[in-house]
């Protein structure tokens, strides 16, 4: 691992566990096994590191969703895909995704605007799937925006507790969450693990991970 990669990995780990404001330059240098003076050569400012982590993670999510939902007009298929991708990404990259989910308020106004714009672009895929499902009378919710936020929060929580050492395979985890989401939307239907195999492959491709049950 290069020095730049060690700095980024240190930032992801510490921002996810201690928070941006709780992480000092000395903490980053110690975790990356570099001197504080050398650290600045690879990171610019601490906020630059945070912005890079957040924008890269969000762009990967957007890329994954665009790939996996391309050509699908069925809102049920799109929703189960969105849920599976979100769950798989948060299980595979818990540090990065926790930073994205938890540290937006730590950004300065200009940086926050850029990150929030990417987050909104990603969430539009969810809003459109729910909207199309309601229009087709396959989803039923009186509060689509609140439902979308609730589903995102539910799926994001995977980053806080999932372990590949646990008894649940990633395919089974994603399948269960997809079924939960469809029930919340008033469309209880069984989801098969093989229906979500593409999601596993897309996440592995976008994050450059080996395709296997626990990544």
Secondary structure as GFF3:
##gff-version 3
##sequence-region A 1 215
A	DSSP	alpha_helix	3	18	.	.	.	ID=ss1
A	DSSP	alpha_helix	25	32	.	.	.	ID=ss2
A	DSSP	alpha_helix	36	43	.	.	.	ID=ss3
A	DSSP	alpha_helix	46	69	.	.	.	ID=ss4
A	DSSP	alpha_helix	75	92	.	.	.	ID=ss5
A	DSSP	alpha_helix	94	102	.	.	.	ID=ss6
A	DSSP	three_ten_helix	104	106	.	.	.	ID=ss7
A	DSSP	alpha_helix	109	135	.	.	.	ID=ss8
A	DSSP	alpha_helix	144	156	.	.	.	ID=ss9
A	DSSP	alpha_helix	158	161	.	.	.	ID=ss10
A	DSSP	alpha_helix	170	184	.	.	.	ID=ss11
A	DSSP	three_ten_helix	193	196	.	.	.	ID=ss12
A	DSSP	alpha_helix	197	206	.	.	.	ID=ss13
###
